[in-house]
Amino acid sequence: MNQMSGAGVIGNATRADFFLRATGFFLATAFVDFLAITFEGFLAIVFFIAFFVTFFNTGFGVFFTAFFAVTVFTTFLEFFTAAFFTVAAFFTATAFFTTAVFFTIAFFNAGFLALFIAFSAAIFFIAGFLVFFTAFTAFFMVIFLAATFFVAM
């Protein structure tokens, strides 16, 4: 795996070696992206549910905000699993900050809760779309590089 990720010993690399390493890099990137899609999809659903719950029952919305402690940890985990710094990393960092902010504010003023949840839901929706697009692109890059690798052989 070290060789495939490009972190191996630098020597007289052939074209096939280069494409093998590049393919390994894109495979790893695609794996991280698809992992991020799972987190983003889960978080987007949770945010939209909490957004609607807050409009109908503010008291339950404050209680439901406690559930977002879990999303804070999953967002934190996703931010560090996005090791290849895809375009989703910026949105994930923003969403992590927003989650922490409205989680704190909800305990002091439930009136601001809906605003922060709506903002966070929009961020996660955009981030989910961008991560999906990145992973979709990486998938076809893997196919392209694999085909080129076999031609180079």
Secondary structure, 3 states (H helix, E strand, C coil): CCCCCCCCCCCCCCHHHHHHHHHHHHHHHHHHHHHHHHHHHHHHHHHHHHHHHHHHCHHHHHHHHCCHHHHHHHHHHHHHHCCCCCCHHHHHHHHHHHHHHHHHHCCCCHHHHHHHHHHHHHHHHHHHHHHHHHHHHHHHHHHHHHHHHHHHC
